[in-house]
Amino acid sequence: MKKWVCTVCGYVHEGEQPPEKCPTCGVPAEKFKEMAGEREWAAEHVVGVAQGVSEDILADLRANFEGECSEVGMYLAMARVAHREGYPEIGLYWEKAAYEEAEHAA
């Protein structure tokens, strides 16, 4: 059985012929292309996918990562001081800011 892909919305139809119109977006059968082989993902989510990238780009990425990580430590230290000095709301704010910076680094 063949698979047909709508070039407008990505709907996949299984059958010998494409449908008369796409059930998702309504375009005619001419907009369908036969899928050859398996699907391929547009993006890879693997560690080390940046193989072969120029060294200046990697250096900039490392510098950005190190900056975000140092901000996490700084914000956690500020949160600790705020809690010790009796400002729990401010301490919680800095903890949240540290979490956001950790998300940026990730």
FENZIFEN-V583889 format. One record per backbone hydrogen bond with DSSP energy under -1.0 kcal/mol. NH is the residue of the N-H (numbers start at 1). CO is the residue of the C=O. Records with the same first field share a line. If there is no record, write none. Layout:
NH = CO, CO
This chain:
4 = 13
5 = 33
6 = 11
7 = 31
10 = 6
13 = 4
15 = 2
22 = 27
26 = 22
29 = 20
31 = 28
32 = 29
33 = 5
35 = 3
53 = 50
58 = 54
59 = 55
60 = 56
61 = 57
62 = 58
63 = 59
64 = 60
65 = 61
66 = 62
67 = 63
68 = 64
69 = 65
70 = 66
71 = 67
72 = 68
73 = 69
74 = 70
75 = 71
76 = 72
77 = 73
78 = 74
79 = 75
80 = 76
81 = 77
82 = 78
83 = 79
84 = 80
85 = 81
86 = 83
87 = 82
91 = 87
92 = 88
93 = 89
94 = 90
95 = 91
96 = 92
97 = 93
98 = 94
99 = 95
100 = 96
101 = 97
102 = 98
103 = 99
104 = 100
105 = 101
106 = 102
